[in-house]
């Protein structure tokens, strides 16, 4: 066994080697990164997955764009079904099944459409026939008027040209076979779209609760699913409010038009078929953007054929009412119905209408209300949880506005019930 200085020297040589690992140990984070300090790019499999995802999304968007008309019909039917769902649930609370409630609403709407057609179509056809027969007499009368309009007709020989145009109009229509086919095709397409929307609306109304449960399965179980259900419920509530608000504005339009026609008749400047024309104005007002013009056109034409004064009065009424409805009635009604500010109502209608035309104007407010719900529940509440004071203030303001809207709606419902109760009591009171 070795001893003495040799052994000590051996230990002194070997001890540093035993403690070397502890002295030379360094922080792994201080090690230089490979490739000269630059991070390496993700592997090719990552970029392959990204590329496939982008291609898949673009493919789906291209497929949707190729059938955009069908997608719009489906969205319109879904909006109508969600809007009519409160009426279905009200009938269910009275003891009817969901299928029976949907059938009752569908039959009621169909009966209203048939009654309206029965009231307005025969007189309208009669008026068109009388107008066609009296056009030459109207033209001759204009040519004999001693005013600037009559002198213009005589100087430009416009009366003779109009007579020739009317006389040759049937032959021109029959000879233009392509035009006839084009008009017939557009009418057939419009009827097909209406029938498609009606059938889809009935289907969605029947299966709306099941569709909601199925849609909730798209979210992971737990808090994400609860958040998704909250977003869906609030979106459905907003869309239902939009349909109800649209019905309210249409009723206001029809009643206002009927009242105006009755006032004009009291002063001896009324128009024939006032009730059907007012009902048509209210129904056409359901169509955003162009509905008011479609509703006003028949009444203005009938009024002008009565006299220029009546025509100017009716045209002035509809122009003024359209401005009042666009900038006063609709923003106020939709503010309570979909909880959107008047500015948001006007801007969303203009933007969506400019981008997607008639369908965009129809779906503008439901889309804007749904976007607002998503932003509030998904984005704003997370910011509040992070301690953002501005987000907290915005959320509190939104909650106060929503509470005020619910209080106003409850007060209006109570007032309506009180009024209906008074009417029922007066009807039940025995006459003596």
Secondary structure, 3 states (H helix, E strand, C coil): CCCCHHHHHHHHHHHHHHHHHHHHCCCHHHCCCCCCCCCCCCCHHHHHHHHHHHHHHHHHHHHHHHCHHHHHHHHHHHHHHHHHHHHHHHHHHCCCCHHHHHHHHHHHHHHHHHHHHHHHHHHHHHHHHHHHHHHHHHHHHHHCCCCHHHHHHHHHCHHHHHHHHHHHHHHHHHHCHHHHHHHHHHHHHHHHHHHHHHHHHHHHHHHHHHHHHHHHCCCCCCHHHHHHHHHHHHHHHHHHHHHHHHHHHHHHHHHHHHHHHHHHHHCCCCCCCHHHHHHHHHHHCCCCCCHHHHHHHHHHHHHHHHCHHHHHHHHHHHHHHHHHHHHHHHHHHHHHHHCCCHHHHHHHHHHHHHHHHHHHHHHHHHHHHHHHHHHHHHHHHHHHHCCCHHHHHHHHHHHHHHHHHHHHHHHHHHHHHHHHHHHHHHHHCCCC
